[in-house]
Amino acid sequence: MLWLRQPRERDGQNQFSMGTSMNTSTSRRRFLTAGSASAALVSAGIPIRVTAQAPVTLRISSSLTADENSAHYIWYQRFADNLRVGAVSRITADFFPNSQLGKEADVVQQVKVGSIDIMLTGSSIWATVAPEFGMLDLGYVFDSYAHMARALDGGVGGSLEELLQKRTACIVLGWGSHFAARSVYTKAPITSRVALKGVKLRVLPTSAFIDTFKVMGAVPTPIPFNELYTAVQTGVVEGFEHDASTVLATKLYEVTRHCFLTEHLFPPMIAVIGKRGFDKIPADIRPAFLRAAQEASLYQRALAGDKGRLAFEELKKLGLNFHAMTKEEHAALRTEMETQLWPRFAEQYPVTKPLFKVIAAAR
């Protein structure tokens, strides 16, 4: 199985110095005596306390590639760098890209039970266990990534973190950003909302994505991300919605030739650790561990704008055609979402009502 591991130096092994034959004989007798005593304790079922701090290895899952255009990999690289400094250098992070550890919906469950430690993903998939997270994926709820960051840092993120921890015992390590807004990518050209009607598009398996694209007039079709390339290639769906950097990193431009710039979503990237994964971290270095993850999130956010612009430029060079949505269509769609979709969601999940107000105030 292919995976990437954070490089690190090995600690030098302790060397035993040789003294006189008497010292050597005495040391050997002490060693044998201690070994016999330890064996006796183990046989009696009495645990032995080991005072040395053992290294900790964490497994990190991502559905994206280990690529400089991947929002997940950029976060991982910075996090891995941060873990090389100070007390947290006892922690090793192993990165498993391309859904090597399973489909995103399955990985969520594995993080919950502890067979995978950390998941890097869009916030949307966590709506499968905490539906309130779906508010972040409702069409046009954010105007930009700057707006998203203000809202999350202004209380929305903290409220959802608390909810997720109560619901699943999982902990949000940080809120990052994807690179560019999500838009619609198709084989045939889509140049207007009218042309989008009836088009079969792959979406994430959450109600927020499904409801958003129903309002937009498309036919939303939930498909796991690791099956998307083949689904488009074979005609199971006519296209999908995603951000430019992910399209570039995963070579989805090979199966689509057009992008309708709906810019319907500015979704956060999220790093989540399960309870068993977090319990592996020694208590004395947990604050430093959390700071390492938070700094990686802020670092990754700062790169998002440039990464997104470069991805668009590269996709154009590769022959992808971009079609702008008119301001009138954009405004009309946003109004429909605001008057129909957002209130319905808040009514279904009352805890999100004040969070929608925070989002509005952050515009």
LUMMAR-912371 format. One record per residue (C-alpha): residue in three letters; y, z, x; residue number from 0. Coordinates in pm, whole numbers, plus 50000, padded with zeros to 5 digits. Layout:
residues N
@type=ALA&Y=Y&Z=Z&X=X&seq=NUM;
...
This chain:
residues 363
@type=MET&Y=50000&Z=50000&X=50000&seq=0;
@type=LEU&Y=50341&Z=49906&X=50131&seq=1;
@type=TRP&Y=50599&Z=50177&X=50152&seq=2;
@type=LEU&Y=50896&Z=50266&X=50367&seq=3;
@type=ARG&Y=50924&Z=50600&X=50536&seq=4;
@type=GLN&Y=51235&Z=50770&X=50664&seq=5;
@type=PRO&Y=51212&Z=50747&X=51047&seq=6;
@type=ARG&Y=51229&Z=51077&X=51231&seq=7;
@type=GLU&Y=51149&Z=51224&X=51568&seq=8;
@type=ARG&Y=50841&Z=51441&X=51619&seq=9;
@type=ASP&Y=50898&Z=51795&X=51738&seq=10;
@type=GLY&Y=50754&Z=51857&X=52083&seq=11;
@type=GLN&Y=50425&Z=52048&X=52079&seq=12;
@type=ASN&Y=50417&Z=52398&X=52225&seq=13;
@type=GLN&Y=50241&Z=52411&X=52564&seq=14;
@type=PHE&Y=50035&Z=52710&X=52667&seq=15;
@type=SER&Y=50106&Z=52817&X=53028&seq=16;
@type=MET&Y=49816&Z=52921&X=53250&seq=17;
@type=GLY&Y=49837&Z=53256&X=53432&seq=18;
@type=THR&Y=49575&Z=53452&X=53629&seq=19;
@type=SER&Y=49209&Z=53437&X=53531&seq=20;
@type=MET&Y=49242&Z=53793&X=53393&seq=21;
@type=ASN&Y=49536&Z=53693&X=53170&seq=22;
@type=THR&Y=49348&Z=53387&X=53054&seq=23;
@type=SER&Y=49039&Z=53590&X=52970&seq=24;
@type=THR&Y=49245&Z=53848&X=52784&seq=25;
@type=SER&Y=49432&Z=53581&X=52587&seq=26;
@type=ARG&Y=49105&Z=53415&X=52495&seq=27;
@type=ARG&Y=48959&Z=53746&X=52368&seq=28;
@type=ARG&Y=49274&Z=53811&X=52161&seq=29;
@type=PHE&Y=49260&Z=53462&X=52018&seq=30;
@type=LEU&Y=48892&Z=53500&X=51922&seq=31;
@type=THR&Y=48957&Z=53844&X=51775&seq=32;
@type=ALA&Y=49251&Z=53714&X=51570&seq=33;
@type=GLY&Y=49047&Z=53416&X=51457&seq=34;
@type=SER&Y=48761&Z=53641&X=51345&seq=35;
@type=ALA&Y=49005&Z=53862&X=51156&seq=36;
@type=SER&Y=49161&Z=53562&X=50982&seq=37;
@type=ALA&Y=48820&Z=53427&X=50886&seq=38;
@type=ALA&Y=48731&Z=53765&X=50741&seq=39;
@type=LEU&Y=49047&Z=53771&X=50529&seq=40;
@type=VAL&Y=48984&Z=53421&X=50399&seq=41;
@type=SER&Y=48622&Z=53509&X=50318&seq=42;
@type=ALA&Y=48745&Z=53811&X=50126&seq=43;
@type=GLY&Y=48982&Z=53593&X=49926&seq=44;
@type=ILE&Y=49294&Z=53747&X=50078&seq=45;
@type=PRO&Y=49570&Z=53487&X=50142&seq=46;
@type=ILE&Y=49725&Z=53461&X=50485&seq=47;
@type=ARG&Y=50103&Z=53434&X=50503&seq=48;
@type=VAL&Y=50220&Z=53159&X=50734&seq=49;
@type=THR&Y=50566&Z=53229&X=50867&seq=50;
@type=ALA&Y=50634&Z=52887&X=51021&seq=51;
@type=GLN&Y=50825&Z=52650&X=50795&seq=52;
@type=ALA&Y=50605&Z=52348&X=50726&seq=53;
@type=PRO&Y=50770&Z=52007&X=50686&seq=54;
@type=VAL&Y=50819&Z=51877&X=50331&seq=55;
@type=THR&Y=50744&Z=51518&X=50232&seq=56;
@type=LEU&Y=50892&Z=51373&X=49912&seq=57;
@type=ARG&Y=50782&Z=51051&X=49744&seq=58;
@type=ILE&Y=51064&Z=50842&X=49595&seq=59;
@type=SER&Y=50989&Z=50568&X=49341&seq=60;
@type=SER&Y=51203&Z=50260&X=49268&seq=61;
@type=SER&Y=51147&Z=49948&X=49060&seq=62;
@type=LEU&Y=51380&Z=49751&X=49290&seq=63;
@type=THR&Y=51331&Z=49600&X=49634&seq=64;
@type=ALA&Y=51400&Z=49758&X=49972&seq=65;
@type=ASP&Y=51699&Z=49532&X=50013&seq=66;
@type=GLU&Y=52068&Z=49568&X=50100&seq=67;
@type=ASN&Y=52151&Z=49430&X=49753&seq=68;
@type=SER&Y=51948&Z=49704&X=49587&seq=69;
@type=ALA&Y=52150&Z=49995&X=49448&seq=70;
@type=HIS&Y=51842&Z=50217&X=49481&seq=71;
@type=TYR&Y=51776&Z=50133&X=49844&seq=72;
@type=ILE&Y=52139&Z=50186&X=49945&seq=73;
@type=TRP&Y=52121&Z=50534&X=49790&seq=74;
@type=TYR&Y=51790&Z=50606&X=49962&seq=75;
@type=GLN&Y=51916&Z=50498&X=50305&seq=76;
@type=ARG&Y=52217&Z=50729&X=50283&seq=77;
@type=PHE&Y=52007&Z=51016&X=50150&seq=78;
@type=ALA&Y=51755&Z=50968&X=50432&seq=79;
@type=ASP&Y=52038&Z=50973&X=50686&seq=80;
@type=ASN&Y=52171&Z=51296&X=50536&seq=81;
@type=LEU&Y=51828&Z=51456&X=50561&seq=82;
@type=ARG&Y=51822&Z=51408&X=50937&seq=83;
@type=VAL&Y=52102&Z=51661&X=50985&seq=84;
@type=GLY&Y=52069&Z=52038&X=51004&seq=85;
@type=ALA&Y=51818&Z=52252&X=50817&seq=86;
@type=VAL&Y=51722&Z=51974&X=50576&seq=87;
@type=SER&Y=51572&Z=51780&X=50866&seq=88;
@type=ARG&Y=51248&Z=51954&X=50770&seq=89;
@type=ILE&Y=51236&Z=51719&X=50470&seq=90;
@type=THR&Y=51095&Z=51368&X=50491&seq=91;
@type=ALA&Y=51165&Z=51107&X=50222&seq=92;
@type=ASP&Y=50918&Z=50822&X=50163&seq=93;
@type=PHE&Y=51050&Z=50523&X=49967&seq=94;
@type=PHE&Y=50818&Z=50319&X=49744&seq=95;
@type=PRO&Y=50996&Z=50004&X=49616&seq=96;
@type=ASN&Y=50892&Z=49728&X=49373&seq=97;
@type=SER&Y=50729&Z=49961&X=49119&seq=98;
@type=GLN&Y=50449&Z=50038&X=49367&seq=99;
@type=LEU&Y=50392&Z=50375&X=49202&seq=100;
@type=GLY&Y=50388&Z=50233&X=48848&seq=101;
@type=LYS&Y=50600&Z=50106&X=48560&seq=102;
@type=GLU&Y=50924&Z=50294&X=48506&seq=103;
@type=ALA&Y=50811&Z=50456&X=48179&seq=104;
@type=ASP&Y=50496&Z=50581&X=48355&seq=105;
@type=VAL&Y=50689&Z=50703&X=48659&seq=106;
@type=VAL&Y=50908&Z=50919&X=48431&seq=107;
@type=GLN&Y=50594&Z=51101&X=48320&seq=108;
@type=GLN&Y=50465&Z=51131&X=48677&seq=109;
@type=VAL&Y=50794&Z=51287&X=48789&seq=110;
@type=LYS&Y=50766&Z=51534&X=48502&seq=111;
@type=VAL&Y=50416&Z=51645&X=48606&seq=112;
@type=GLY&Y=50489&Z=51631&X=48979&seq=113;
@type=SER&Y=50266&Z=51351&X=49109&seq=114;
@type=ILE&Y=50587&Z=51167&X=49210&seq=115;
@type=ASP&Y=50880&Z=51372&X=49337&seq=116;
@type=ILE&Y=51194&Z=51162&X=49284&seq=117;
@type=MET&Y=51276&Z=50858&X=49073&seq=118;
@type=LEU&Y=51568&Z=50623&X=49135&seq=119;
@type=THR&Y=51648&Z=50419&X=48827&seq=120;
@type=GLY&Y=51905&Z=50336&X=48564&seq=121;
@type=SER&Y=51974&Z=50630&X=48335&seq=122;
@type=SER&Y=51833&Z=50434&X=48040&seq=123;
@type=ILE&Y=51462&Z=50492&X=48103&seq=124;
@type=TRP&Y=51516&Z=50868&X=48076&seq=125;
@type=ALA&Y=51605&Z=50809&X=47714&seq=126;
@type=THR&Y=51230&Z=50779&X=47658&seq=127;
@type=VAL&Y=51208&Z=51159&X=47700&seq=128;
@type=ALA&Y=51569&Z=51257&X=47624&seq=129;
@type=PRO&Y=51703&Z=51005&X=47367&seq=130;
@type=GLU&Y=52058&Z=51134&X=47408&seq=131;
@type=PHE&Y=52073&Z=50957&X=47745&seq=132;
@type=GLY&Y=52078&Z=50633&X=47545&seq=133;
@type=MET&Y=52446&Z=50682&X=47472&seq=134;
@type=LEU&Y=52520&Z=50558&X=47825&seq=135;
@type=ASP&Y=52355&Z=50224&X=47742&seq=136;
@type=LEU&Y=52528&Z=50142&X=47416&seq=137;
@type=GLY&Y=52716&Z=49815&X=47431&seq=138;
@type=TYR&Y=53073&Z=49834&X=47567&seq=139;
@type=VAL&Y=53075&Z=50215&X=47577&seq=140;
@type=PHE&Y=53231&Z=50190&X=47925&seq=141;
@type=ASP&Y=53513&Z=49953&X=48026&seq=142;
@type=SER&Y=53435&Z=49959&X=48398&seq=143;
@type=TYR&Y=53246&Z=50154&X=48664&seq=144;
@type=ALA&Y=53563&Z=50351&X=48734&seq=145;
@type=HIS&Y=53571&Z=50451&X=48366&seq=146;
@type=MET&Y=53201&Z=50543&X=48382&seq=147;
@type=ALA&Y=53260&Z=50766&X=48687&seq=148;
@type=ARG&Y=53554&Z=50947&X=48524&seq=149;
@type=ALA&Y=53349&Z=51016&X=48212&seq=150;
@type=LEU&Y=53041&Z=51137&X=48398&seq=151;
@type=ASP&Y=53239&Z=51356&X=48635&seq=152;
@type=GLY&Y=53453&Z=51480&X=48346&seq=153;
@type=GLY&Y=53167&Z=51655&X=48169&seq=154;
@type=VAL&Y=52935&Z=51389&X=48024&seq=155;
@type=GLY&Y=52710&Z=51397&X=48328&seq=156;
@type=GLY&Y=52686&Z=51775&X=48337&seq=157;
@type=SER&Y=52600&Z=51798&X=47967&seq=158;
@type=LEU&Y=52324&Z=51540&X=47995&seq=159;
@type=GLU&Y=52189&Z=51704&X=48312&seq=160;
@type=GLU&Y=52158&Z=52036&X=48130&seq=161;
@type=LEU&Y=51986&Z=51869&X=47837&seq=162;
@type=LEU&Y=51736&Z=51689&X=48060&seq=163;
@type=GLN&Y=51651&Z=52005&X=48251&seq=164;
@type=LYS&Y=51587&Z=52199&X=47930&seq=165;
@type=ARG&Y=51380&Z=51916&X=47785&seq=166;
@type=THR&Y=51173&Z=51820&X=48090&seq=167;
@type=ALA&Y=51250&Z=52073&X=48370&seq=168;
@type=CYS&Y=51365&Z=51773&X=48578&seq=169;
@type=ILE&Y=51688&Z=51794&X=48778&seq=170;
@type=VAL&Y=51952&Z=51524&X=48820&seq=171;
@type=LEU&Y=52033&Z=51498&X=49191&seq=172;
@type=GLY&Y=52324&Z=51259&X=49147&seq=173;
@type=TRP&Y=52487&Z=50984&X=48945&seq=174;
@type=GLY&Y=52533&Z=50660&X=49134&seq=175;
@type=SER&Y=52635&Z=50313&X=49027&seq=176;
@type=HIS&Y=52475&Z=49976&X=48990&seq=177;
@type=PHE&Y=52640&Z=49676&X=49154&seq=178;
@type=ALA&Y=52834&Z=49477&X=48889&seq=179;
@type=ALA&Y=52826&Z=49494&X=48511&seq=180;
@type=ARG&Y=52518&Z=49381&X=48321&seq=181;
@type=SER&Y=52538&Z=49032&X=48168&seq=182;
@type=VAL&Y=52297&Z=48780&X=48015&seq=183;
@type=TYR&Y=52090&Z=48545&X=48236&seq=184;
@type=THR&Y=51905&Z=48252&X=48079&seq=185;
@type=LYS&Y=51730&Z=47923&X=48158&seq=186;
@type=ALA&Y=51944&Z=47721&X=47918&seq=187;
@type=PRO&Y=52324&Z=47759&X=47916&seq=188;
@type=ILE&Y=52475&Z=48016&X=47679&seq=189;
@type=THR&Y=52850&Z=47975&X=47655&seq=190;
@type=SER&Y=52940&Z=48164&X=47337&seq=191;
@type=ARG&Y=52821&Z=48447&X=47116&seq=192;
@type=VAL&Y=52714&Z=48193&X=46855&seq=193;
@type=ALA&Y=52481&Z=48032&X=47111&seq=194;
@type=LEU&Y=52332&Z=48373&X=47187&seq=195;
@type=LYS&Y=52202&Z=48410&X=46831&seq=196;
@type=GLY&Y=51824&Z=48405&X=46814&seq=197;
@type=VAL&Y=51773&Z=48391&X=47192&seq=198;
@type=LYS&Y=51475&Z=48599&X=47302&seq=199;
@type=LEU&Y=51591&Z=48834&X=47580&seq=200;
@type=ARG&Y=51406&Z=49097&X=47778&seq=201;
@type=VAL&Y=51557&Z=49444&X=47739&seq=202;
@type=LEU&Y=51457&Z=49795&X=47838&seq=203;
@type=PRO&Y=51228&Z=49976&X=47592&seq=204;
@type=THR&Y=51498&Z=50205&X=47450&seq=205;
@type=SER&Y=51671&Z=50201&X=47114&seq=206;
@type=ALA&Y=52019&Z=50174&X=47272&seq=207;
@type=PHE&Y=51936&Z=49842&X=47440&seq=208;
@type=ILE&Y=51748&Z=49709&X=47138&seq=209;
@type=ASP&Y=52025&Z=49801&X=46893&seq=210;
@type=THR&Y=52297&Z=49663&X=47122&seq=211;
@type=PHE&Y=52138&Z=49320&X=47138&seq=212;
@type=LYS&Y=52063&Z=49313&X=46769&seq=213;
@type=VAL&Y=52437&Z=49353&X=46709&seq=214;
@type=MET&Y=52500&Z=49075&X=46962&seq=215;
@type=GLY&Y=52267&Z=48847&X=46766&seq=216;
@type=ALA&Y=51987&Z=48806&X=47024&seq=217;
@type=VAL&Y=51620&Z=48892&X=46982&seq=218;
@type=PRO&Y=51561&Z=49195&X=47209&seq=219;
@type=THR&Y=51212&Z=49206&X=47362&seq=220;
@type=PRO&Y=51107&Z=49515&X=47562&seq=221;
@type=ILE&Y=50917&Z=49421&X=47882&seq=222;
@type=PRO&Y=50857&Z=49633&X=48196&seq=223;
@type=PHE&Y=51083&Z=49527&X=48482&seq=224;
@type=ASN&Y=50796&Z=49449&X=48717&seq=225;
@type=GLU&Y=50669&Z=49191&X=48463&seq=226;
@type=LEU&Y=51008&Z=49028&X=48405&seq=227;
@type=TYR&Y=50992&Z=48744&X=48660&seq=228;
@type=THR&Y=50663&Z=48614&X=48519&seq=229;
@type=ALA&Y=50778&Z=48663&X=48159&seq=230;
@type=VAL&Y=51080&Z=48437&X=48213&seq=231;
@type=GLN&Y=50886&Z=48190&X=48426&seq=232;
@type=THR&Y=50616&Z=48144&X=48160&seq=233;
@type=GLY&Y=50854&Z=48138&X=47863&seq=234;
@type=VAL&Y=50756&Z=48471&X=47708&seq=235;
@type=VAL&Y=51133&Z=48533&X=47695&seq=236;
@type=GLU&Y=51424&Z=48292&X=47741&seq=237;
@type=GLY&Y=51619&Z=48526&X=47964&seq=238;
@type=PHE&Y=51723&Z=48884&X=48027&seq=239;
@type=GLU&Y=52025&Z=49106&X=48088&seq=240;
@type=HIS&Y=52096&Z=49271&X=48422&seq=241;
@type=ASP&Y=52346&Z=49312&X=48704&seq=242;
@type=ALA&Y=52416&Z=49045&X=48968&seq=243;
@type=SER&Y=52291&Z=49241&X=49269&seq=244;
@type=THR&Y=51956&Z=49312&X=49108&seq=245;
@type=VAL&Y=51921&Z=48944&X=49013&seq=246;
@type=LEU&Y=51987&Z=48854&X=49376&seq=247;
@type=ALA&Y=51765&Z=49121&X=49530&seq=248;
@type=THR&Y=51465&Z=49046&X=49306&seq=249;
@type=LYS&Y=51512&Z=48664&X=49317&seq=250;
@type=LEU&Y=51539&Z=48639&X=48940&seq=251;
@type=TYR&Y=51781&Z=48351&X=48999&seq=252;
@type=GLU&Y=51471&Z=48142&X=49072&seq=253;
@type=VAL&Y=51370&Z=48149&X=48704&seq=254;
@type=THR&Y=51718&Z=48131&X=48545&seq=255;
@type=ARG&Y=52008&Z=47895&X=48605&seq=256;
@type=HIS&Y=52286&Z=48035&X=48386&seq=257;
@type=CYS&Y=52476&Z=48361&X=48333&seq=258;
@type=PHE&Y=52682&Z=48438&X=48023&seq=259;
@type=LEU&Y=52932&Z=48701&X=48139&seq=260;
@type=THR&Y=52905&Z=48941&X=47848&seq=261;
@type=GLU&Y=52968&Z=49241&X=48077&seq=262;
@type=HIS&Y=52833&Z=49455&X=47796&seq=263;
@type=LEU&Y=52731&Z=49749&X=48012&seq=264;
@type=PHE&Y=52842&Z=49943&X=48321&seq=265;
@type=PRO&Y=52539&Z=50170&X=48359&seq=266;
@type=PRO&Y=52496&Z=50455&X=48605&seq=267;
@type=MET&Y=52214&Z=50477&X=48856&seq=268;
@type=ILE&Y=52047&Z=50815&X=48852&seq=269;
@type=ALA&Y=51835&Z=51012&X=49098&seq=270;
@type=VAL&Y=51602&Z=51263&X=48930&seq=271;
@type=ILE&Y=51362&Z=51511&X=49088&seq=272;
@type=GLY&Y=51082&Z=51686&X=48900&seq=273;
@type=LYS&Y=51035&Z=52063&X=48895&seq=274;
@type=ARG&Y=50731&Z=52052&X=49122&seq=275;
@type=GLY&Y=50917&Z=51828&X=49363&seq=276;
@type=PHE&Y=51217&Z=52062&X=49370&seq=277;
@type=ASP&Y=50991&Z=52365&X=49415&seq=278;
@type=LYS&Y=50869&Z=52209&X=49742&seq=279;
@type=ILE&Y=51218&Z=52256&X=49888&seq=280;
@type=PRO&Y=51251&Z=52598&X=50058&seq=281;
@type=ALA&Y=51502&Z=52811&X=49870&seq=282;
@type=ASP&Y=51725&Z=52863&X=50174&seq=283;
@type=ILE&Y=51795&Z=52490&X=50216&seq=284;
@type=ARG&Y=51817&Z=52385&X=49850&seq=285;
@type=PRO&Y=52200&Z=52391&X=49848&seq=286;
@type=ALA&Y=52209&Z=52161&X=50153&seq=287;
@type=PHE&Y=51945&Z=51938&X=49994&seq=288;
@type=LEU&Y=52151&Z=51903&X=49677&seq=289;
@type=ARG&Y=52465&Z=51829&X=49880&seq=290;
@type=ALA&Y=52276&Z=51555&X=50068&seq=291;
@type=ALA&Y=52183&Z=51388&X=49739&seq=292;
@type=GLN&Y=52530&Z=51424&X=49588&seq=293;
@type=GLU&Y=52696&Z=51276&X=49895&seq=294;
@type=ALA&Y=52454&Z=50981&X=49884&seq=295;
@type=SER&Y=52554&Z=50920&X=49522&seq=296;
@type=LEU&Y=52926&Z=50919&X=49598&seq=297;
@type=TYR&Y=52873&Z=50698&X=49902&seq=298;
@type=GLN&Y=52672&Z=50450&X=49697&seq=299;
@type=ARG&Y=52937&Z=50442&X=49422&seq=300;
@type=ALA&Y=53203&Z=50355&X=49678&seq=301;
@type=LEU&Y=53010&Z=50046&X=49786&seq=302;
@type=ALA&Y=52945&Z=49916&X=49435&seq=303;
@type=GLY&Y=53255&Z=49697&X=49397&seq=304;
@type=ASP&Y=53210&Z=49503&X=49719&seq=305;
@type=LYS&Y=52834&Z=49473&X=49670&seq=306;
@type=GLY&Y=52885&Z=49329&X=49323&seq=307;
@type=ARG&Y=53142&Z=49071&X=49437&seq=308;
@type=LEU&Y=52924&Z=48958&X=49726&seq=309;
@type=ALA&Y=52627&Z=48921&X=49492&seq=310;
@type=PHE&Y=52825&Z=48693&X=49259&seq=311;
@type=GLU&Y=52935&Z=48478&X=49550&seq=312;
@type=GLU&Y=52581&Z=48445&X=49680&seq=313;
@type=LEU&Y=52439&Z=48361&X=49337&seq=314;
@type=LYS&Y=52697&Z=48084&X=49299&seq=315;
@type=LYS&Y=52591&Z=47942&X=49636&seq=316;
@type=LEU&Y=52230&Z=47948&X=49514&seq=317;
@type=GLY&Y=52326&Z=47729&X=49218&seq=318;
@type=LEU&Y=52361&Z=47980&X=48935&seq=319;
@type=ASN&Y=52621&Z=47877&X=48676&seq=320;
@type=PHE&Y=52852&Z=48142&X=48531&seq=321;
@type=HIS&Y=53006&Z=48112&X=48184&seq=322;
@type=ALA&Y=53286&Z=48348&X=48083&seq=323;
@type=MET&Y=53298&Z=48518&X=47744&seq=324;
@type=THR&Y=53635&Z=48472&X=47574&seq=325;
@type=LYS&Y=53862&Z=48773&X=47539&seq=326;
@type=GLU&Y=53846&Z=48732&X=47161&seq=327;
@type=GLU&Y=53466&Z=48744&X=47155&seq=328;
@type=HIS&Y=53465&Z=49040&X=47392&seq=329;
@type=ALA&Y=53714&Z=49234&X=47179&seq=330;
@type=ALA&Y=53528&Z=49155&X=46857&seq=331;
@type=LEU&Y=53195&Z=49267&X=46998&seq=332;
@type=ARG&Y=53341&Z=49588&X=47135&seq=333;
@type=THR&Y=53493&Z=49668&X=46794&seq=334;
@type=GLU&Y=53156&Z=49613&X=46625&seq=335;
@type=MET&Y=52987&Z=49846&X=46870&seq=336;
@type=GLU&Y=53257&Z=50112&X=46834&seq=337;
@type=THR&Y=53257&Z=50106&X=46453&seq=338;
@type=GLN&Y=52884&Z=50054&X=46391&seq=339;
@type=LEU&Y=52664&Z=50149&X=46683&seq=340;
@type=TRP&Y=52838&Z=50444&X=46848&seq=341;
@type=PRO&Y=52896&Z=50648&X=46526&seq=342;
@type=ARG&Y=52538&Z=50586&X=46411&seq=343;
@type=PHE&Y=52408&Z=50713&X=46746&seq=344;
@type=ALA&Y=52633&Z=51022&X=46736&seq=345;
@type=GLU&Y=52514&Z=51099&X=46385&seq=346;
@type=GLN&Y=52151&Z=51073&X=46491&seq=347;
@type=TYR&Y=52211&Z=51287&X=46803&seq=348;
@type=PRO&Y=52494&Z=51531&X=46716&seq=349;
@type=VAL&Y=52506&Z=51678&X=47066&seq=350;
@type=THR&Y=52659&Z=51349&X=47183&seq=351;
@type=LYS&Y=52959&Z=51359&X=46944&seq=352;
@type=PRO&Y=53186&Z=51555&X=47181&seq=353;
@type=LEU&Y=53063&Z=51342&X=47472&seq=354;
@type=PHE&Y=53186&Z=51026&X=47302&seq=355;
@type=LYS&Y=53527&Z=51195&X=47283&seq=356;
@type=VAL&Y=53517&Z=51266&X=47658&seq=357;
@type=ILE&Y=53435&Z=50899&X=47720&seq=358;
@type=ALA&Y=53726&Z=50790&X=47501&seq=359;
@type=ALA&Y=53966&Z=51028&X=47679&seq=360;
@type=ALA&Y=53857&Z=50890&X=48018&seq=361;
@type=ARG&Y=53963&Z=50532&X=47936&seq=362;
